[in-house]
Amino acid sequence: MPVNPADLIAGDELIPCVACDLECIVDQCHPLMDWMYQLAIVEHTEE
């Protein structure tokens, strides 16, 4: 199933995983966590 491009962007920021070449543990990835917090902030302010 195709990914909705809007799901890859939080505010002005593209999900960091797209260009990431690091091996990581998802729940310990600081760039991903920062991006998710940004996504939560954007969604909360739109309500």
C-alpha positions in Angstrom: 0.0 0.0 0.0 1.4 3.4 -0.9 2.6 5.7 1.9 0.8 9.1 2.2 3.6 11.7 1.9 1.9 13.8 4.6 2.7 11.0 7.0 6.4 11.6 6.5 6.4 15.2 7.4 6.0 17.0 10.8 5.7 20.7 10.4 8.5 21.5 8.0 10.6 18.4 8.8 10.8 15.2 6.8 11.0 12.0 8.9 14.8 11.5 9.7 14.6 7.8 8.7 14.3 8.6 5.0 18.0 9.5 4.6 19.4 7.7 7.7 22.2 5.2 7.2 22.7 4.4 10.8 21.7 1.1 12.5 19.4 2.0 15.3 16.9 0.7 17.8 13.7 2.6 17.0 12.8 3.3 20.6 16.3 4.7 21.3 16.7 6.9 18.2 16.9 10.5 19.3 16.3 12.0 15.8 13.2 9.9 15.4 12.0 10.8 18.9 12.5 14.5 18.3 10.6 14.2 15.0 7.7 12.4 16.7 7.5 15.1 19.4 7.5 17.7 16.7 4.6 15.8 15.0 2.7 15.7 18.2 3.2 19.4 18.8 2.0 20.2 15.2 -1.1 18.0 15.5 -1.9 19.4 18.9 -1.7 23.0 17.8 -3.9 22.3 14.8 -6.8 21.2 17.0 
